[in-house]
Amino acid sequence: MMKKFILSLTFCLSALLFSVSAYAAETEKESVQPEHSVPVICIGTRRGGGAGSLLLGGDYTQMTISITDEHGELVLLDEYAGVKIRGNSTSYALKKPFNIILSKDADILGMGSSGKWALLANAFDKTMLRNKLVFDFSADIGLKYSPESRFADLVFDGKYLGCYQLTQAIEMGRDRVNIHPAEDEFILEFQPVEKYSCSVCLYTPVYGICFGLDGIDYISDEQMARLEDFLNEAEKALAGGKREEIEKFFDLPSLVDAYIVHEYFKNIDVACSSTRFYIKDGRIYGGPVWDFDLSCGNYSIKFYKAYTDGDYTVDKPERWFARTLWWRPLFETDWFAQVFAERYQELQPWIINLYDDNALGQNRIDSLYASAKDCIEANYNYDEARWKVGTKYGKMERNPESSYEENLEFLRDWLRQRNQWILDNLP
């Protein structure tokens, strides 16, 4: 274990000390090969203050970032990148997540070209698999613009911080959500309160849902009026309940799939935060999905008291959970529940493959763990990272099991039980 990190730290220090041209010349002579099976991300500050030099709510700080792939080959070196602490509740975790802005767009590890990236810490999820599991599942079932991500070791000013998830940011762009605001196309992000995470917000005309326009800092009065008119017509069709009218404004396949993702994984943030739709070509689509570290039973019963009803608690695999926002009036029609039921049954091979081997191959829990085993084990076993698998780091997460294997089996059993409950309660 120590040898692996000495190699990683040596590579990081080399990358941060040399300029791009000097580094390129040096690596032509000799390439250090990290032994880990995941990429290594190295971040360096000007004064060597480490991650502790970043402030909650602070702006981007200029830093140097280098990324090597799982073979030890340099794929990015940016001496003028910006880094800041990201997230809402997760920003208060001891293991901090980060946002990254590169000095110019780059295609990192085959995930498409962009200047914005997220480093998810997964501090509240002891398996560290939930976000990746859900993102990959969403992509597998055809939910467009589901974020791609890679597990990676993170080294900050020479100090190993643990296993992180390098992830595409939710944003507009050719290799992200391919929409164009100039054509009245927007990402709509639910806001629990106005301007919670977006500076431009509106309330929908019929159902009064507060949405922010993700990535938009300004919109003209004329364009806002057009958007409100469109949403008014869309919600009037929704309230009417007629499928042919609703399909003029809503893309039902993506709404069904997005609902299945939120419902099956029982995402605590649905209709709370990080719940998105987008407008493209004059219709509303479900997704992209985001933020599933608190899902699949990983919740504190004491913190989420409002979700407790009699013998039911939020961590159990029973009960309908995501019939909210625009999904609520859809389920009030006499046909949408059947559409959902048929699609859910159609997706059984992919759902079962999350936790059990089947015709699709090895189950996703085991295959994801195997792909990042070194990274995950180092996160909990390497003294410098100091993260403990049995320690609760946030008031919202469940009380974890004492070993990684036990936490992994809780996730597997919960997914199996959740699927059976939904199957037993389909119309």
Summary of the structure (lengths in Angstrom):
residues: 427
radius of gyration: 22.2
end to end distance: 52.2
largest distance: 69.2
contacts: 1369
relative contact order: 0.12
helix: 35%
strand: 21%
